[in-house]
Amino acid sequence: MIVGAGFGGLSATTALAHAACDVTVIDRHNYHLFQPLLYQVATAGLPPSDIAWPIRSILHRQRNAVVLLGEVVGVDVGAHRVRLRDREIAFDYLIVAAGATHAYFGHDDWRPHAPGLKSVDDATQIRRRILTAFEAAEMEQDPERRARLLRFAIVGAGPTGVELAGTIAELARFTLAADFRRIDPRSAKVMLVEAGPRVLATFAQRQSQYAQRALEKLGVEVRVNSAVTACDAEGITIGGERVSTATVLWAAGVAAAPVGAWLGAATDRAGRVKVGPDLAVSTDPAIFVIGDSALVETAAGRVPGVAPAAKQQGRYVAAVIARRLLAQPAPPPFEYRNAGNFATIGRARAVIEFPFLTLRGWLAWWFWGVAHIYFLLGVPSPLMVSLRWLWEYLTYGRGARLITGAEDAD
Ligand SMILES: Cc1cc2nc3c(=O)[nH]c(=O)nc-3n(C[C@H](O)[C@H](O)[C@H](O)COP(=O)(O)OP(=O)(O)OC[C@H]3O[C@@H](n4cnc5c(N)ncnc54)[C@H](O)[C@@H]3O)c2cc1C
């Protein structure tokens, strides 16, 4: 039984294709989501269908896999049963790969005012808010209210915050520049607010400095050492300063899915379940937690919450189970092969850190692009996505500039 068909769950499933077992994959969505390109949907660069594919179609050739659409709400660990909203399903082995969600650090009331970016719904909601702000500004006569509509605040300067800030700045400066008559979209202000001392804190200092300079060249105002202390429908407060803005986006915190509570397992402060060297929980060798839901410590240190780590863990746990089924000795403890640390800043710059190489600038951007196309190879129609992406890149197009859905539909 595999809970979650994200990067971890899907790689475990496909790695079990030839094992002597039946695999049941349960996800609350009917699609697998390529989260690294979510910001492209949020900023109208790609349609959702370019970065999410039905799980059923991805696995349709895998005869031993059954896909179920359902939300897991708990696990009866003793009886080896997973609880869905309306039923329970028994398992022999369980792999939980339920990912993570946003953390508002105890301020859950900020959530409606500052959506985060984790799902397709989040991305289309953010797209709607950004595009609606420009539309409302075009109608607005009052200069102050117009300025508020054309001010965008992104909270949190990790890779997602940096990507959002850079891309919104480019959207305003290039893509929308000629589309409006009463407003000049280039006058939009994009602010990136970070509580810590620098952007891209998980990268080396030089990459952070480069990223900040690149953002500032795009017109983004970068505020470091600036904790947001209040957030409401009118804007945000940074220390004693009030910033009036119609659009606040949250890229500041991550909390694991509530897997620790389901399993009664120990977690860290971000809710990640502590697992052993074979990625099983300490209380039951048949229950594994992987990906963003897991806290994995190896001899080389803590494994980061990135897609390659989840995929490697999925394949590793599949090998553990396949060997157990054949009564073969267990593989050696899990080790993470560092696949690099990436972040893009707009359409022409990126920073990349490998253990052996650091890249910055346009070369890094192209490297990042090619790496993502390579990642996409496991999903349906990667060529179409890559070509559409290249077209948007070359033309400064934002082909998916549709305002869809309603605020209260989310
Ligand atoms: C905006 C964004 C950008 C990112 N960019 C990058 C990047 O550039 N490079 C990189 O390496 N990583 C990136 N990441 C991180 C990367 O996407 C994650 O590390 C990776 O997705 C973790 O894989 P996972 O399998 O643990 O979880 P996920 O891929 O999140 O999958 C979890 C799955 O579990 C399902 N699920 C959750 N709860 C339940 C439930 N109760 N019942 C049933 N199903 C459930 C979800 O629907 C989902 O399909 C990014 C993440 C985000 C949000």
The ligand as an ORCA input file, in Angstrom:
! r2SCAN-3c Opt
* xyz 0 1
  C       6.404     25.187     -5.425
  C       7.409     24.081     -5.221
  C       8.565     24.067     -5.978
  C       9.493     23.047     -5.811
  N      10.615     23.054     -6.589
  C      11.489     22.033     -6.497
  C      12.609     21.968     -7.371
  O      12.830     22.846     -8.212
  N      13.451     20.905     -7.263
  C      13.226     19.916     -6.334
  O      13.983     18.946     -6.297
  N      12.190     19.955     -5.491
  C      11.318     20.988     -5.552
  N      10.238     21.036     -4.708
  C      10.117     20.021     -3.644
  C       9.575     18.733     -4.207
  O       8.445     18.970     -5.015
  C       9.241     17.806     -3.041
  O      10.411     17.595     -2.300
  C       8.697     16.486     -3.531
  O       7.480     16.687     -4.223
  C       8.468     15.535     -2.357
  O       7.922     14.335     -2.846
  P       6.911     13.509     -1.947
  O       6.615     12.262     -2.703
  O       7.421     13.421     -0.573
  O       5.619     14.428     -1.850
  P       4.700     15.025     -2.990
  O       5.369     15.019     -4.303
  O       4.216     16.320     -2.437
  O       3.474     13.998     -3.060
  C       2.608     13.804     -1.986
  C       1.356     13.140     -2.525
  O       0.583     12.695     -1.437
  C      -0.782     13.000     -1.656
  N      -1.411     13.110     -0.358
  C      -1.102     13.985      0.628
  N      -1.895     13.771      1.697
  C      -2.712     12.735      1.378
  C      -3.755     12.074      2.075
  N      -4.117     12.408      3.313
  N      -4.392     11.062      1.450
  C      -4.053     10.703      0.173
  N      -3.075     11.325     -0.520
  C      -2.410     12.319      0.075
  C      -0.731     14.304     -2.436
  O      -1.926     14.510     -3.173
  C       0.481     14.101     -3.316
  O       0.140     13.519     -4.559
  C       9.280     22.038     -4.850
  C       8.113     22.054     -4.081
  C       7.180     23.062     -4.265
  C       5.925     23.073     -3.457
*
